[in-house]
Amino acid sequence: MSETKNKEISKSKAKRLAQETARKQQKARKALATFWAIVIPVAIIALIVGLVMYRKSKIVDFSKYLTDQGTIANININDYVTTSYQNMSFSEAELMPSDYAINVDIENLTYPYSELQTDSSLTVEPGSKINITYEAFLDGDIPYESVSANEGGRDLTIGYKTLGEEVDNALTGAHPGDVVSIDLETTYVEATESTDAISAIVTYNVTIEGIYVRPEFNDEFVAEYLPEYESAEAYRQYLVQEAYDSALRTKIVESLSINCVVSAIPDDYYNNTIKVLKKENQDTFQYYQEMYAMYGLELGSIYELFGCANEAEYNNLVANEARNQVEYILQCQAIFEAAGLTNTPEEVRAYYFEQGMDELTYNDNIAVYGYNYMASAAMTEKVITYLMETVTITK
């Protein structure tokens, strides 16, 4: 009652304040009527100019301070970066993936194609995905819950503790067709005046309906599901090459700070990068805010979304990220120029089409970000690709 009354008082007070403000504004307008009649043409011009300047300050130009090559404009790169990228060298042994890693990739590939099998010679093991049906009784005879075969049973993976660790342990070692009885202690509250929890034993009679078995990764599997590869070995070699290239790319990027030392950064481009990051972060925040609102939830502040306690901490986070991005662009630009690489409109377009863009999406992105900003990402990728092809790999 008190809270409701306070809200009513607050609303009433707010209304009075709004009315008082309106009266003051009306009085001021009457007093300035003659003044505005004289200066209004000048005021309108000033207002328009002011609004344009304000809007320009709020609009983020992603391509600002960039050339059509995707490099930072109007700088001598040698004033900012000292390079020795020609000395990059990596050991083949540290780049090659292990057999275990490749086998895990293949297991993950075949897993979705697993088929339920009822062969009683199969055994439930840790990690097995199985299908079960069960009936559960409270204190031995009171129906508690059940899952039937008509309902499709229930899938669970041993080790995920879907029904609890005790159930996983009890089912391990069983076979399709086996019925496993499991007693679990539980508590419940009867629908009486007493609210005391009552302990009881729930007995689960679980039937192993089947075990999902992954198909063998062989030429037949590849022919059916990966027809673009000639054989299982060809696909395995593809995975090895992908892992090798990924490791090499990571090593190169990590080595840039050693082989391309940045001594300074251009302030104009750095400050614009901060604006770009804040714009992107704000768009991300707005997206999640709208998504949360659909469920009647509030996201909080943009600082919280990015793990910051306050505005100062958030600004520091963005500033550091902007510096890292600018340094990366400078490092790539130094190599781009030193190696005499090109980044033509045809090459930029080809890069994005290789990433899966179509003509409409490509043009839409240029409309939003500007061509030079798009070219910048293509330029850095061209540099990394060039290094992957030219760095020294030792045996």
N, C-alpha and C positions, 0 to 999 in steps of 0.2 A: 504494500500500500504506500509506504514511504517512498519507495523507488519510483512508483507511478506518479506520485505527487511532484517529486523533484523534476521528472521529465516534463510534466505539464508546466511547471514554473519556468524551466529552461526554454521551452517553446514560446511561452508568453513573453519572456524577456527578449528572446531573439526577434520576435515580431515587433516589439516596441523599438528595438535598436534599428531594425530595418526601416521602420516608418520614420524615425528621427533622421536617419541618413538620407532618406528620400526627400524629406522636407528641406534639409540643408542644401541638397543638390539643386532642388527647384529654386530656392532663394538665390543661390549662386548663379544659376543660369539667367535669372531675371536681371541681376546686377550686371552681368557681362554681355547682355544682349547687344548693346551699342558697340562694345569692343569687338565682339565676334563679327558684327556686320562689316566692320572695317578690315579686319585681318583674316577673315575666313579663307579667301583664296590662297594666301600664303600658308595658312595653317593646314589646309588640305594637302598642298604640295609637300609640306614637311611631314605630315602624317603618312602619306604614301611612301615617301623616301624612307621614313623610319620603319614602316612595316616591311618594306623590301629588305632593308638591312637586317632586320630581326629574323625574317624568314631565311635569308642567306646564311645567317649565323647558325640556324638550326638545321639547315640542309647539309647532309654529309656528302662530300664529293669524293667518292672512293678512288677515282682516277687522278686526283689532284697531285701534282708534283711527280707524276710518272710520264715516261715517254711512251711512244707507240711500240717500242721494243720491250716494254715492261720494266725498264730500268728507272732508277731515280734520276730525275731531270736536273740539269744545271749544276752538276757536281763533277769534280775531278776525283775519280774513285781512288787514285793513289794518295789523296789527302786523308782518306778514311780507312783504307785497308792495306795491310802488308801481306802479300801472298807467298806461299811456298808449296802450293797444292801439288806441284809436280813430284814432290817427295812422298806423296801418300802411298803407303804399302801395307798390305794385309796378308795374313797367312790363310791359305786355302783351308787348312785344318779347322780354324776357328769359324769359318763361314759355312762349312758343310753341316747339314743337319744329321742328327743321329738316326739310326734305324728305328729306335723306339719312337721318336717324334713322328717319323713317316708312318709307322704302323698305327699310331694313335689317330693320325689324319685319315687313314684308310678305314679304321674302325668307325670313326665318326661318319664317314661317307656311307658305309654299308648299314649302319644302325637303323635308319628310317625304313629300310627295305626288309627288316626282320619279319619272319613269319611265325605264327603261333604253331607249335608242334606238340603233339600229345604222346610221343614215343616215351614209354615208361623207363627206357634205359637212360634218358636224360636226367641230369641232377641239378637241383637248384644250388647255385653257388653265389658267393658275394658278387654283386654287380649284375646278377641275372634279372632280366625283366620277365615277370611271370603274370599269368592271369589266374585269379582265384575266385571262388564263390564261397560263401560261408553263412552259417547261422550262429547267432550268439544268444545265450540264455543267461538271465540274471539269477544267481543263486541256484543254478542247475535246471530250472524248469520254466522260468518266466521269460517269454520271448523279449529280446532286447533290440536286436537289429539283424538284418540279413541282406545278402546280395545274391541274386539267383542267376543261373545261366541265361534265362530268358531276358534278363536285363543286360546281358553282355558280360557279366562278371565284373571284376575289377582288376585293373592293371596296377602293378606296383613293382618297384625295383628294389631288390635286396640291398640294404645299406642306406637307403633314403629315409628309413624310419617312418614310412607313410602311416602305418598302424602302430608304430612304436618299435623300439629296439628289440623288445622281447619277442614280438611276432617275427621280425626278420631272423632272429637267432633260431627260433623254433622251426621255421620253414627251410632254413639252410640244410641241405642234405636230403631233402624230400624229392619225390619224383612225380611226374604227371599221373594223376589218378589216386595219389595218396590223400588220406584224410588226416589232418593233424589237429589234435585237440590242445587248446592253449587256454590256461586260466590266467585272467588278469584282474587285479584288484582295482575297484573303482569306488567312487562316492556319489551319492545322489541325495536329493531332498524330497521326501514324500509330500504329497498335497494334503498336509494336515496343518493344525495350528502350530505345531513345532517346526522350527526352521533348522533344527540340528541335522547335520550331514550324516548319512548312514553309509557305513562301509559295506561293500558287497563284492562278490566274485562274479565276473563275467566270463563264461566259458565260450570260446570261439571254436567251432568245428569247421575247420578250413579245408576245402578241397582244392588241390592243385589241378587246375583245368589244363594248363599247358605252360610251356616255356618258349619265349620268343628266341628264335635262333637266327643269327645274322647269316646272310648268304656268304658263301666263300668268294673272296675277291680273286677272280680269275678272268681269263679271256672271255668266257661266256657272260659274266657279269658286266664287263666293260662293253661288250658288243650290244648288250640290251640297254644299259643305262648311260653309257658314255661312248656312243658310236663315233664321235669325232677322234677317238684315240684307237690306234691299231691293235693294242694289246694291254694286258694288265701291267706289263713291264714298262710300256710306253707311258702309261698314266703315272706310274711310280716315279719315273724319271722326270716327268712334269712337276710332280710335287717336290722332288729334290731340287730342281732348278728354281722353283718358286721360293722355296725356303732359303736357298743360297742367295738369290737376288735380294730378298728381303733383308737378310743379315748383312749383305754388302752395302745396301742402301743405308741401313742404320749406322753402320760403321763410318761411312762417308760423312753423313750428317753430323755424327758425334765428333768427327775429326776436323770439321770446318773451323771450329774455334781455335784449333792448334795451328792449322795450315793457312788460315786466313784470319789474321789478327786485326780486329776492329779497334781503332784508336779513338775514333770520334763518330758521332752520328749527326746527320743534318737535322737541325731543329724543326724546320717547317714540316718536313715529311714525318718526323717523329710525332709532332703535335697533331697532325692530321690522322696518323695511325691511331692515336688515342681516341679521337672522335669516331673513327670507323669502328673500333672495338666497342666503344660505349653504345654506338647505334646498334651493332649486332647483338650485344648483350641485352639491350632494351627490347629488341624484337623478340629475343628468346624469352625474356621475362614476361612480356605481354602474352606470348603464346601459352605459356604455362599458367599464367593468371587466368586466362579465358577458359582453359581446360579445367582448372580447379573450380572455377565459378559454376561450371556445368553441374558439379556435384555439391554445390552449396558450401564450398570450402574457400578459405583465403590463403593465398600463397605467402603473404608477408611482404617484405621489402626486397628490392633487387640485391641488396647487400647480402641478405640471408641466402638467396638463391646461389650466390657465388661464394658462400662460406665466409663472409666477412661480418664483423661485429658492427661496423659503422661506415660512414661515407669516406672517412680518411683512409681506413684500411682498404676499402674497395678501390679508391683512386690509386692507392699504392700498388694494388694487385694489377690493375689495368696498365699502369705506367710500366711495370716490370715486363708484362706480357708484350706491350708495344715495343719496348727496347729490344726484347728478344727477336721479335718479328723484323724490326728494322735491321738489326745486325745480320740476320739470316739473308735478307734481301741484298745487303751490301756485300756479304761474302760471295753470294751467287753472282752478283753483278761484276765483281772483281774478276772472277774466273770467266764469265761470259765475255767480257771485253778482252781479257788477256788471250783467250783461246780463239778469238775471232769468230764466235758463234753468231748465228742469225736467228731471228724470230719473226718471220714474215707473217702477214695476215693468214696466208694459206696454212702455215705451220701451226699458228695459234688455233685456228679453226679445227685442224686435224687432231690436235691434242685433245680438245674437248669432245670431239666426236668419238675418239678412242675411249673416253671416259663414259660414253653412253648417252651423250646429249644428242638431241635431234635439232633440226634447223630452227624450229620455233623456240625451243628452250634456250638455245644458244643466243638467238636474237633478243629474247626477253631478258636474259642475264646481262647482255651488253646495255640494254636500255636502262637497267637498274644500276649497274656497277660501272658502266663505261668500258670502252674497249681496252684502254690502257691498264686498268685494274685486272681485267681478264688476261691480258698479255703478260702481266707480272707473274701470275701463277704458272703460265706456260714457260716463261723464261727460267724460273727456278727448277722446274722439272727437266728442262732441256739441259741445264748444267749438271744436275745429278745423274742423268742418263749418260752424258758425256764422260763424267768421272767414272761411272761404272764400267764404261768401255775402255778407259785409258789407264786407270790406276794399276800399280804393280801388284800382282798376286804371286806370292812366294809359295813354293811347294813345301 
